[in-house]
Amino acid sequence: MRAHPQNHGSVLGFTFAWQFDSSTVAADPGGYSFRFNNAVLANVTHIYITDSDRLGNDNTAFLAQCAAGFVIVRDVYNESKYVIYEITGVVDNGAYIDFTVTHIYTGGSLAMTAGWNYSFTFNLTA
């Protein structure tokens, strides 16, 4: 695992990057990708993330332990655009992880674009 603490403004956590897949199907999003179960950010209740990040690192061990805390999803080219979710559960489905989440806040008019890269900063509470 190559997660490194990084400071994004006033947020400290473990940061990785994945590419957005616009499908909302509960399934493996495929190589280096993630997807939401809803196209409306405020209505997302699940995030599906493939085990390997954009750098090809297998993050299974880290992701599978993220059962409680927060995740901030940011546009990698404009970090003022982001969405925050509270993580309330996690299921390891083999090639991908299914996070159960609750929407907390969307900032900076974040628009999700298929094929675009987004960073994930995990702040764990358990």
C-alpha positions as CSV (number, residue, x, y, z in Angstrom):
1,M,0.0,0.0,0.0
2,R,1.4,3.4,-1.0
3,A,-1.1,5.7,0.7
4,H,0.6,8.9,1.9
5,P,-0.8,11.5,4.3
6,Q,-1.3,14.7,2.4
7,N,-2.5,18.1,3.4
8,H,-5.3,19.5,1.1
9,G,-5.9,22.9,2.6
10,S,-7.0,22.1,6.2
11,V,-7.7,18.4,5.5
12,L,-5.2,15.7,6.4
13,G,-5.8,12.2,5.2
14,F,-4.8,9.4,2.9
15,T,-5.1,10.4,-0.7
16,F,-5.5,8.2,-3.9
17,A,-6.8,9.0,-7.4
18,W,-9.2,7.1,-9.6
19,Q,-10.9,7.8,-12.9
20,F,-14.7,8.4,-13.0
21,D,-17.0,5.9,-14.7
22,S,-20.5,7.4,-15.2
23,S,-22.4,4.2,-14.9
24,T,-24.5,3.8,-11.8
25,V,-24.6,0.0,-11.8
26,A,-23.5,-1.8,-8.6
27,A,-20.5,-3.6,-10.1
28,D,-16.8,-3.4,-10.6
29,P,-16.1,-0.1,-12.4
30,G,-13.1,-1.6,-14.1
31,G,-9.4,-0.5,-14.3
32,Y,-8.4,2.3,-12.1
33,S,-12.0,3.6,-11.9
34,F,-14.9,4.4,-9.5
35,R,-18.6,5.1,-9.9
36,F,-21.5,6.3,-7.8
37,N,-24.9,4.6,-7.5
38,N,-26.7,7.9,-8.5
39,A,-25.9,10.6,-11.0
40,V,-26.9,13.3,-8.5
41,L,-24.1,13.8,-5.9
42,A,-26.5,14.6,-3.1
43,N,-28.4,11.4,-3.6
44,V,-25.3,9.0,-3.7
45,T,-25.5,6.2,-1.1
46,H,-22.8,3.9,-2.6
47,I,-19.4,4.5,-4.1
48,Y,-17.9,1.6,-6.0
49,I,-14.1,1.8,-6.3
50,T,-11.8,-0.7,-8.1
51,D,-9.0,-2.0,-5.9
52,S,-6.2,-0.4,-8.0
53,D,-5.8,3.4,-8.2
54,R,-4.6,5.5,-11.2
55,L,-1.0,4.6,-10.4
56,G,-1.7,0.9,-10.5
57,N,-1.3,0.4,-6.7
58,D,-3.4,-2.3,-5.2
59,N,-5.2,-0.6,-2.3
60,T,-7.4,-3.5,-1.2
61,A,-6.1,-3.7,2.4
62,F,-6.5,0.0,3.1
63,L,-9.9,0.4,1.4
64,A,-11.4,-2.7,3.1
65,Q,-10.6,-1.2,6.6
66,C,-12.4,2.2,5.8
67,A,-15.7,1.2,7.5
68,A,-16.2,4.6,9.3
69,G,-15.0,8.1,8.6
70,F,-15.2,10.5,5.7
71,V,-14.1,10.7,2.1
72,I,-13.6,13.8,0.1
73,V,-13.8,13.4,-3.7
74,R,-12.0,16.3,-5.5
75,D,-11.4,17.4,-9.1
76,V,-7.6,16.8,-9.4
77,Y,-7.3,19.9,-11.5
78,N,-9.4,22.2,-9.3
79,E,-9.4,21.2,-5.6
80,S,-12.0,23.9,-4.8
81,K,-14.5,21.5,-6.4
82,Y,-15.4,18.6,-4.1
83,V,-18.0,16.5,-2.4
84,I,-17.8,15.1,1.1
85,Y,-19.4,11.8,2.2
86,E,-19.6,10.1,5.5
87,I,-18.6,6.4,5.2
88,T,-21.0,4.2,7.2
89,G,-20.1,0.8,5.8
90,V,-17.7,-1.1,3.5
91,V,-17.9,-4.4,1.6
92,D,-15.0,-6.0,-0.2
93,N,-16.4,-7.5,-3.4
94,G,-13.2,-9.0,-4.7
95,A,-12.0,-6.7,-7.5
96,Y,-13.8,-3.6,-6.1
97,I,-14.9,-2.1,-2.8
98,D,-18.5,-0.9,-2.1
99,F,-18.7,2.0,0.3
100,T,-22.1,2.9,1.9
101,V,-22.1,6.7,2.3
102,T,-24.2,9.6,3.3
103,H,-23.8,13.0,1.5
104,I,-22.5,15.8,3.7
105,Y,-21.6,18.7,1.4
106,T,-20.8,19.6,-2.2
107,G,-18.5,22.6,-2.8
108,G,-17.4,24.6,-5.8
109,S,-20.0,23.2,-8.3
110,L,-18.3,19.9,-8.7
111,A,-19.3,18.3,-12.1
112,M,-18.5,14.7,-12.6
113,T,-17.1,13.9,-16.1
114,A,-16.6,10.3,-17.4
115,G,-12.9,9.5,-17.9
116,W,-11.8,12.5,-15.7
117,N,-9.5,11.9,-12.7
118,Y,-10.6,12.6,-9.2
119,S,-8.7,12.4,-5.9
120,F,-10.1,10.6,-2.8
121,T,-8.9,11.7,0.6
122,F,-9.9,9.3,3.4
123,N,-10.2,10.5,7.0
124,L,-11.0,7.5,9.2
125,T,-12.7,7.6,12.6
126,A,-12.5,3.9,13.4
